[in-house]
Amino acid sequence: MTDLSTPPPDVPVTAAVEATITIPGETRSRVALTLATVELLRSLWEEHGPLMFHQSGGCCDGSSPMCFPAGEFITSDQDVLLGRLDIAPTGEPEQVIDFWISAEQFEYWSHTALLIDTVKGRGGGFSAEAPRGVRFIIRSELMESFSA
């Protein structure tokens, strides 16, 4: 398994999986996963079955993406499908995880690309990774545009 210690600030954290584009008119992905996150999600998929992410804009765990078994968190027209991430190894059947964000948070982060990473620490109370002593975090990058 990947080392989950926080890398020094001068060491870049890179994407292992980029989401498909789901926002009409855009040509660049808004969300990606690190290798550590992909590995953890594959393990969680084995345990829980299909998964989903939701990023709220509220208090408490609002700054951490929450992972749930698919359908356990009910989305509405107040949520935006930010991307779809296939975590399956090459040549294996798809394992697609939808990444949702509240419309309010989407507006606030409209110029931000999100990289979902995994670090040691206490996860969100209801998030699937919480019992494992790790948590998902967002590493963000400001973008001028999501179209070419």
N, C-alpha and C positions, 0 to 999 in steps of 0.2 A: 504494500500500500504506500501511497505517496506520503512524504513527510508533511505534517500539518502545522509545523511551526510557522510563525509569521516570518516571511522573508525580509531581509534588510531592505530599506527603502530604495537602494540602488539596483536591486535585483528585479527585473521585470517579471510580472505574473502574466502568463500567456493563455490564450484560449485554446482549448482542445476541441470544442464543438461550438459551432455558430448556429444560431436559430435561423429557421426559414423566415422569410419576410412575410408579415401578415397585415401590415399597415398599407392600405391602397396608396399608390404613387411613390412609395419608397423603394430604393434599390440597395440599401445597406441594412444589415442586421442590427438590431438594437440590443440584443442580449446574447451572451455566450457563457460557456461553462469552462472552468479549469479542469485539468486532468483529475485532481483530487476530488472535485465535485462529481465528475462523471463516474469515477470508481465508487464513490459513496452511493450515488443514485442507482447504479446497477445493483448494488447490494440491497438497497431499500426496495427496489422493484421486485427482487426475488422474495423478499419478506412480505410486502404489501400488495404486489401487483402493480398495475398502471398507476402513475403518479401525476401530480400537477403542482405548479407553484402559484402562489398569490402574493403580491407585494401591495400592502395597504399603505395608506398615507396617514394612519392614525397614530395614537400614542402606543406606549408599551413596546410591543414587538414590531411597531410600524416601520422601523428602519431595516429590519431583517426579512428577507424573503422566507415565506413559510411553505413547507412542502407537505402535501396531503395525499392520501390515496385519491385517485381520480374520482371526481364526483362528490367527495366528502365535504368539500367547501363549495357552496353554491354561488356561482357568479351571476351577475345581472347586467342590465344595460348600463350600469354605472361602472363597469369594468371593461378594460381594453385587452384584447389578446395581443400581447407584445411580440410573441414568437412561439415557434414550435421547435423543440430540441430533440433530435434522435440520438439516444445514448447507446444504441446497440453497437456491438463490435462489427467491423466490416464483414459483410457476407452473412450476417445473422438477420433474423426477422426484426422489423422496426420495433423500437421501444420509444415512442414519441411522448414527450412531456410538454404540455401546454404551459406557457408562462403568462399569467394574467397580472394586471396592475390596475389599481383603482383609477378611474378617469381623472380624479383630482390630482393624484400623484403623477399620472402620465403627463398632465398639463404642466405640473411643476418641474418635471424632469424631461421636458420635451427636447432638450438639446444634449441629452446624456445617453451614452452607451453604457450598458451594464455588463459587468463580468462577475458571475456568481462563483465565489470561491468558498472553500471549506477550511475552517480553522478549529483548533481545540477550544473548548469552552462550552458554556451552558447554552443550549439551543432554546428556541421559543417553546413555550409550554405544550402547544398542540402540534408542533411541527414534527414530522416523522423521524428526523435525525436526533431529536432531543435526548432520548435514552442512551445514545452512544457517546455522549461526552464531547460532541462536536457541534458546530453550528455553521449555517450558511451566512456569508456576508456578501455585501455588494462592494465591488471596486468599480468606480465610475470614471468615465472619461468624457469631457465636454466635446461635442461634435458641432461643426458648423452646419452640417446638413446630413440628412439620411438618404438623399438622392444623388445620383452621379452628376 
